[in-house]
Amino acid sequence: MGHPELEALLRDLLKVVRGSLRQSGMFPPFGVVGTGGGPSFVAANFYEFTGAALVERVRDGLRRAAAAADVRTVGLVHDSRIDGPLRPDRAGAFCVALEHRDGPAMVASVTWRKGWFGRVKLRVSETRPGAHQYFERGGETP
């Protein structure tokens, strides 16, 4: 991926997703902001919102959090739909959008599969440049 702070944020996000998949077999969309002193989580009440409305609610929370001067990184995790013969309770995919205040924006596609004894295997299958959505760039507010 290239940027050390984005790589650290991705590692933190993957730990949370792995734990949630291991424990309950699912995770709601959530966001994380990083200040250099560890991640802070931004989430929406997934009992009140569902689907695209839930993801948009988390995005709104991330936009508000990114306005703070000490926030350097932002990450959004949400489920992705994949086609194929996979059982949704045993395997799936999700998307991670990452952005740095002074650096790049990246999107990572991650697949997961449950293994023996409740282990969850994650694999970053693709990373690509992303669009800046949370931090001002060149005087423009996203």
DOMI-282310 format. One record per residue: residue in one letter; z, y, x of N, C-alpha, C, O in turn; residue number from 1. Coordinates in steps of 0.02 Angstrom, whole numbers, plus 32768, in hexadecimal, padded with zeros to 4 digits. Atoms other than C-alpha are relative to their C-alpha. Last residue first. Example, Ala and Ser with C-alpha at 12.3 -4.5 7.8 and 13.67 -1.06 7.14 Angstrom:
BEGIN
S_7FFD_7FC5_7FD6_8165_7FCB_82AC_8025_8037_7FD9_802D_806E_7FF2_2 $
A_8000_7FC5_802D_8186_7F1F_8267_8000_803C_802D_8021_803B_8061_1 $
This chain:
BEGIN
P_8023_8038_8020_7FEF_834D_7D0C_800C_7FFD_7FB5_7FF2_7FD1_7F93_142 $
T_7FCF_802D_801C_8026_83FD_7D3E_7FDA_7FC7_7FDD_7FAE_7FD4_7FB5_141 $
E_800E_8018_8043_7FA8_8453_7DAD_8037_7FD0_7FEA_804C_7FA6_8011_140 $
G_7FF3_7FCE_8033_7FDC_84C0_7E3F_7FF3_7FE8_7FB9_7FFE_800E_7F8A_139 $
G_8029_7FC4_7FF7_7F88_8452_7EC1_8009_8033_7FC9_7FD9_8054_7FB4_138 $
R_802E_8006_7FC7_7FD6_83B2_7E80_7FD7_803E_8003_7FB2_804D_7FD4_137 $
E_8033_7FCC_7FFC_806F_83B9_7E0D_7FD7_7FF6_803F_7FF2_7FE7_8074_136 $
F_7FF0_7FC8_7FD4_80CB_8314_7E01_7FC6_8032_8000_7F8C_801F_7FF9_135 $
Y_7FBC_7FE7_8008_80CA_8296_7D72_8012_803D_802A_803D_8064_8017_134 $
Q_7FED_7FF2_8045_801C_8256_7D4C_8041_8027_7FF9_804F_8044_7FC5_133 $
H_7FC0_7FDC_8001_7FBF_8246_7DF1_800F_8015_7FB8_7FE6_8035_7F98_132 $
A_8004_7FB9_8011_7F34_81C7_7DDA_8046_801E_8000_8077_7FFE_7FEB_131 $
G_7FF1_7FED_8045_7F34_8120_7E32_7FF9_804A_7FF6_7FE9_806F_8024_130 $
P_7FEA_7FBB_800B_7EEA_80D8_7ED0_800A_800D_7FB6_7FE5_7FF4_7F8C_129 $
R_8038_7FD1_8000_7EDF_801A_7ECF_801B_8047_7FF8_8053_8050_7FE0_128 $
T_7FE8_7FBB_7FFF_7F52_7F86_7EE9_7FC2_802C_8006_7F91_801B_8027_127 $
E_802F_7FCA_7FF1_7F28_7ED5_7EB5_8026_8041_8004_8054_804D_7FDE_126 $
S_8044_8019_7FFB_7F77_7E2A_7EA0_7FCD_8036_8012_7F97_8027_802B_125 $
V_8027_7FC3_8009_802A_7E58_7EC5_7FB8_7FED_800C_7FA3_7FE0_8045_124 $
R_8035_7FF7_7FCF_8076_7DAC_7EAE_7FDB_8041_7FF0_7FC0_8049_7FB9_123 $
L_8027_7FC4_800B_811B_7D86_7E5A_7FCB_8005_8036_7FD8_7FF4_8070_122 $
K_802C_7FEE_7FC9_816A_7CDA_7E51_7FD6_803C_7FEC_7FB5_803B_7FB8_121 $
V_8039_7FD8_8017_81FD_7CC5_7DDC_7FD9_8015_803E_7FF3_8035_806B_120 $
R_801B_7FD1_7FCF_8279_7C3B_7E00_7FC4_8024_7FE2_7F9C_8006_7FBD_119 $
G_7FFD_7FBB_8015_82CA_7BEF_7D67_7FE7_8033_8032_7FEC_806F_8026_118 $
F_7FBB_7FE8_7FFF_82ED_7B47_7DB7_8006_804A_7FF1_8031_806D_800C_117 $
W_7FC8_802E_8008_8236_7B22_7DDA_8043_8025_8002_804A_8056_8026_116 $
G_8002_803E_7FDA_81B4_7BA9_7DC4_803C_7FD4_7FF1_805C_7FDB_7FBD_115 $
K_7FC0_8022_7FF9_8194_7C36_7D4C_7FF6_7FBE_8023_7FC8_7F98_8014_114 $
R_8000_8045_8019_80F5_7C96_7D6E_8046_7FE4_800A_8064_7FEC_803F_113 $
W_7FC2_8024_7FF8_80D4_7D4E_7D8C_7FF9_7FBA_7FE1_7FD0_7FAF_7FB4_112 $
T_7FFC_803B_802B_803A_7DB7_7DAA_8043_7FDE_800D_8060_7FE2_8043_111 $
V_7FD3_8034_7FE9_8041_7E68_7DEE_7FFE_7FC6_7FCE_8006_7FD1_7F92_110 $
S_8001_8035_8033_7FBC_7EEF_7DE2_8028_7FC6_801D_801C_7FB0_8055_109 $
A_7FFD_8046_7FE9_7FE7_7F85_7E4E_7FFF_7FD2_7FC3_8023_7FDE_7F93_108 $
V_7FF5_802E_8037_7FB4_8039_7E2B_7FFF_7FBA_801D_7FD1_7FA8_8043_107 $
M_801B_8044_7FFA_7FC6_80BF_7EB0_800D_7FD9_7FBF_803D_7FE8_7F9B_106 $
A_7FEF_8024_803E_7FE2_817B_7EB8_7FDC_7FBD_8004_7FA2_7FB9_8019_105 $
P_8030_8021_802C_7FE1_81C6_7F65_801D_7FEA_7FBD_805A_7FE9_7FB3_104 $
G_802E_8032_7FE6_804B_8246_7FBF_7FD6_7FE1_7FC9_7FC4_8002_7F98_103 $
D_8029_7FE3_7FCB_80BB_82DD_7FAF_7FCA_7FD1_801A_7FAD_7FDD_804F_102 $
R_8006_7FB7_8009_8110_82B6_7F08_7FD0_801E_8033_7FA7_8048_8021_101 $
H_7FD6_7FDC_7FD1_80ED_81FC_7F15_7FF4_804B_7FF9_7FBB_8061_7FF0_100 $
E_8018_7FBE_7FEC_80A8_8196_7E84_8034_8020_802F_8070_801B_8024_99 $
L_7FD3_7FDF_7FD1_80B2_80E0_7E51_7FE3_8043_8015_7FA6_804A_801C_98 $
A_801F_7FC1_7FEB_8064_8088_7DBB_8033_8025_802A_806B_8031_8014_97 $
V_7FD0_7FD1_7FE3_809B_7FD2_7DAA_7FD9_803D_8018_7FAE_8037_8043_96 $
C_801E_7FCA_7FD9_8039_7F5F_7D37_8038_802D_8019_8068_803B_7FF4_95 $
F_7FE9_7FBD_8011_8072_7EB8_7CF3_7FE1_8032_8031_7FC8_8020_8066_94 $
A_8012_7FCC_7FD1_8035_7E07_7CEB_801E_8042_7FE9_802C_804C_7FAE_93 $
G_801C_7FC3_801C_8063_7D64_7C98_7FEE_8031_8037_7FE9_801E_8072_92 $
A_8028_7FD9_7FD1_80AB_7CB7_7CAE_7FE6_803F_7FDE_7FE1_8042_7FA1_91 $
R_8000_801D_7FBD_8125_7C3A_7C61_7FDA_8029_8034_7FE5_8020_8070_90 $
D_7FBB_8009_7FEB_8157_7C84_7BB8_8006_7FE6_8048_803D_7FE4_8063_89 $
P_7FDF_7FC0_7FF5_80A8_7CCC_7B9D_8049_7FF9_8016_8064_8027_8035_88 $
R_7FCD_7FFA_8035_8059_7C21_7BB7_8027_803F_800D_8041_8048_8044_87 $
L_7FBA_7FFB_7FEC_7FBF_7C37_7C23_802D_8003_7FC3_801D_8022_7F90_86 $
P_7FD9_8035_801E_7F15_7BF6_7BE8_804B_8003_8010_806E_7FD1_8007_85 $
G_8000_8040_7FDD_7EB8_7C96_7C09_8030_7FCF_7FE0_804F_7FDE_7FAC_84 $
D_8020_8035_8025_7EAF_7D4D_7BE1_8003_7FC0_8028_8001_7FC1_8066_83 $
I_8031_8026_7FDA_7F28_7DC9_7C28_7FE4_7FC9_7FD4_8008_7FAE_7FA9_82 $
R_801B_8039_8025_7F87_7E54_7BD2_7FCC_7FDD_802C_7FA0_7FFD_8049_81 $
S_8049_8000_8004_7FED_7EC5_7C3F_7FEA_7FC2_7FDA_800B_7F8E_7FDD_80 $
D_8021_8040_8007_80A6_7EEC_7C2C_7FB4_8009_7FFD_7F9C_803C_7FE4_79 $
H_800B_8016_8045_80EA_7F92_7C67_7FD6_7FC0_8001_7FB1_7FB3_8030_78 $
V_8010_8047_8006_813A_7FD7_7D04_7FF4_7FF1_7FB6_801D_8002_7F8C_77 $
L_8002_8018_8045_813A_8090_7D2E_7FEA_7FB8_7FFF_7FB8_7FA6_801E_76 $
G_8021_8040_800D_8169_80D5_7DD9_8007_7FED_7FB7_803C_7FF7_7F99_75 $
V_7FFC_8015_8046_8194_8184_7E15_7FDB_7FBE_7FF9_7FA6_7FB4_8017_74 $
T_802D_8035_8015_81B7_81C2_7EC4_800D_7FEF_7FB7_8044_7FF8_7F9D_73 $
R_8039_8006_7FD3_8200_825F_7F15_7FCD_7FCC_7FE8_7F92_7FD3_7FF6_72 $
V_8025_803D_800F_8281_829D_7E98_7FC0_7FFF_802A_7F98_802D_8028_71 $
D_7FEE_8035_7FD1_82F0_8321_7EEB_7FDC_7FBE_7FF2_7FE2_7F8F_801A_70 $
A_8019_7FF4_7FBC_829A_83B6_7E98_800E_7FC6_8030_7FE9_7FBC_8060_69 $
A_7FC9_7FF1_7FD3_82B4_8376_7DE7_7FE7_8003_8048_7FBF_7FD9_805D_68 $
A_7FFA_7FB8_7FF9_8214_8381_7D80_8039_8014_802F_803A_804B_8049_67 $
A_8026_7FEB_7FC5_81F6_82C8_7D9F_8003_804B_800C_7FF3_8063_8042_66 $
A_7FDA_800F_7FC4_8282_829E_7D24_7FDD_8019_803F_7FFE_8030_806D_65 $
R_7FC5_7FD4_7FFE_822B_82F7_7C94_8027_7FF5_8040_803D_8025_8060_64 $
R_8018_7FBB_7FF5_8185_82A2_7CBA_803B_8030_8005_803B_805C_8030_63 $
L_8011_7FF9_7FB9_81DE_81FA_7CCD_7FE7_8046_800F_7FF7_8062_8043_62 $
G_7FC2_7FFD_7FDA_8230_820C_7C22_7FF3_8008_804B_8016_802D_806D_61 $
D_7FE3_7FBE_800D_8188_8234_7BD3_8041_8009_8028_804D_803E_8044_60 $
R_8026_7FCF_7FDA_813D_819A_7C27_801C_8046_7FF7_8021_806C_8027_59 $
V_7FEA_8006_7FBA_81CA_812E_7BE0_7FDB_8033_802C_7FF9_8053_8056_58 $
R_7FBB_7FE5_7FFE_81A4_816F_7B30_801B_7FFD_8048_803B_802C_805F_57 $
E_8006_7FB7_7FFF_80EA_8150_7B4D_8045_8021_8002_804D_8055_8023_56 $
V_8018_7FEC_7FBD_810E_809B_7B7B_7FFB_804C_8004_800E_8068_8037_55 $
L_7FCA_800C_7FD0_8177_8085_7ADD_7FEB_8015_8046_8011_8036_8069_54 $
A_7FCE_7FCB_800B_80F4_80D5_7A6D_803A_7FF9_8031_8056_802B_8048_53 $
A_8017_7FC3_7FDE_806E_8064_7ABA_8032_8039_7FF8_803A_8062_8025_52 $
G_8045_7FFA_7FE9_80CA_7FC7_7A83_7FF2_8040_8026_8019_8055_8051_51 $
T_8024_803C_7FEB_8172_7FDC_7A2D_7FBB_8013_801A_7FA2_8049_800D_50 $
F_8047_7FF6_7FF3_81F6_8062_7A10_7FE0_7FBE_8015_8002_7F92_8030_49 $
E_8018_7FC9_802A_82A4_805B_79C2_7FB5_800A_8006_7F95_801E_7FD6_48 $
Y_7FF4_8015_8046_82DC_7FB2_7A04_7FE4_8034_7FD0_7FD3_8025_7F97_47 $
F_8037_8028_8018_8288_7FD9_7AAB_800E_7FE0_7FBC_7FE4_7FBB_7FA2_46 $
N_7FE1_8033_802A_82FD_806B_7AC9_7FC9_7FD5_7FE1_7FA6_7FEB_7FB4_45 $
A_7FFE_7FED_8046_82A3_80C7_7B53_8020_7FC7_7FD9_8020_7F8E_7FF0_44 $
A_8015_8032_8031_82C3_80B3_7C0C_8002_801E_7FBB_8025_8050_7FAF_43 $
V_8010_7FDC_803C_82D2_811D_7CA8_7FE6_7FCC_7FCE_7FB5_7FA9_7FDC_42 $
F_802C_801D_8033_8325_80CC_7D3D_7FF9_802C_7FC4_8028_804E_7FAF_41 $
S_7FE0_7FF1_803F_8367_8120_7DDA_7FD0_7FEA_7FC9_7F94_7FF8_7FCD_40 $
P_8024_7FF4_803F_8334_80D8_7E82_802E_8012_7FC6_8068_7FFE_7FC4_39 $
G_7FFF_803A_802D_838D_80EF_7F27_7FDF_8011_7FBE_7FD9_804C_7FAC_38 $
G_7FBD_801C_7FFF_83BD_8185_7F92_8007_7FC3_7FD2_803E_7FB1_7FBF_37 $
G_7FF1_8010_7FBB_830B_81B7_7FBD_8046_7FE2_8007_8055_7FC3_803B_36 $
T_7FED_7FC1_7FDE_82FD_820D_7F16_800A_7FF6_804A_801A_8025_806E_35 $
G_7FDD_8007_7FC1_82A3_8184_7EB8_800C_8043_8021_7FE1_806E_8020_34 $
V_800B_7FC7_7FD5_8272_8182_7E01_8029_7FF6_803F_8061_7FDD_803B_33 $
V_7FD0_7FF4_7FCB_8260_80E0_7DA1_7FEC_8040_8025_7FB1_804C_8032_32 $
G_8015_7FD6_7FC9_820A_80B6_7CFF_8038_800A_8031_8073_8000_8021_31 $
F_7FCD_7FD4_7FE5_8219_8030_7C7D_7FE3_8028_803A_7FAE_8018_8055_30 $
P_801B_7FCE_7FD2_81AE_7FC8_7C09_8039_802C_8019_8066_803E_7FF3_29 $
P_8020_7FC7_8022_8219_7F40_7BBB_7FDE_802D_8034_7FF0_8029_806F_28 $
F_7FE4_7FC0_7FED_8236_7E9E_7C19_7FDD_8036_7FD8_7FA1_8031_7FCA_27 $
M_8026_7FC5_8014_821D_7DE8_7BED_801F_803E_801F_8055_803A_803C_26 $
G_8046_8011_8009_8254_7D36_7C14_7FD5_803A_7FEB_7F9B_8030_7FD8_25 $
S_8012_8000_8047_830C_7D5F_7BF6_7FB7_7FEF_7FF3_7FA3_7FE8_7FB9_24 $
Q_7FC9_8001_8030_8368_7D40_7C99_7FE9_7FF8_7FB8_8005_7FCF_7F93_23 $
R_7FD6_803B_7FF4_82DF_7D0E_7D13_8035_7FFA_7FC9_8043_7FC3_7FB1_22 $
L_8027_803B_8014_8265_7D8C_7CCA_8029_7FC0_8009_8025_7F93_7FDF_21 $
S_8007_8000_8049_82E9_7E15_7CD3_7FD9_7FC3_7FE7_7FEB_7FA5_7FB5_20 $
G_7FBF_800F_801F_8319_7DEA_7D85_7FFC_7FFD_7FB5_8019_7FD0_7F96_19 $
R_7FF1_8047_7FF2_8263_7DE4_7DBE_8042_7FEC_7FDF_8046_7FB7_7FC0_18 $
V_802A_802A_802B_823E_7E8A_7D68_8010_7FB6_800A_8017_7F91_7FD9_17 $
V_7FE9_7FF8_8045_82D2_7EE1_7DBA_7FD8_7FD3_7FD1_7FF5_7FB1_7FA7_16 $
K_7FBF_8021_8006_82A9_7E9C_7E67_801A_8003_7FB8_8033_7FD1_7F9E_15 $
L_800C_8048_8005_81F2_7ECD_7E50_8041_7FD9_7FFC_8043_7FA5_7FDA_14 $
L_801A_8010_8043_8223_7F81_7E2A_7FF7_7FB5_7FF8_8008_7F99_7FC4_13 $
D_7FC9_7FF8_802F_828E_7F8E_7EC8_7FEA_7FED_7FB9_800F_7FCA_7F95_12 $
R_7FD1_8037_7FF4_8201_7F47_7F34_803B_8003_7FCE_804F_7FD0_7FB3_11 $
L_801E_803C_801C_8185_7FC1_7EE4_802F_7FC4_8009_8037_7F9C_7FDB_10 $
L_7FF8_7FFC_8049_81FA_8052_7F0A_7FE3_7FC2_7FDE_8000_7FA8_7FB0_9 $
A_7FB9_800C_800F_8207_801D_7FC0_800B_8002_7FB4_8030_7FD9_7F9A_8 $
E_7FF4_8048_7FF5_8148_800F_7FCD_8049_7FEE_7FF0_8055_7FBA_7FD2_7 $
L_801D_8024_8039_8136_80BB_7F7D_800B_7FB5_8008_8017_7F93_7FD7_6 $
E_7FD5_7FF3_803B_81B1_8105_7FFC_7FE4_7FDD_7FC2_800B_7FC5_7F99_5 $
P_7FC1_8025_7FFE_8157_80B0_808D_802D_800B_7FC3_804E_7FDC_7FAC_4 $
H_7FCB_7FCE_7FFE_80A8_80EE_805E_8044_7FDD_7FFC_8051_7FB9_7FCB_3 $
G_8006_7FC9_7FD2_801E_8074_8090_803B_8030_8003_8050_8040_803A_2 $
M_8000_7FC4_8029_8000_8000_8000_8000_803F_802B_7FDF_8070_801A_1 $
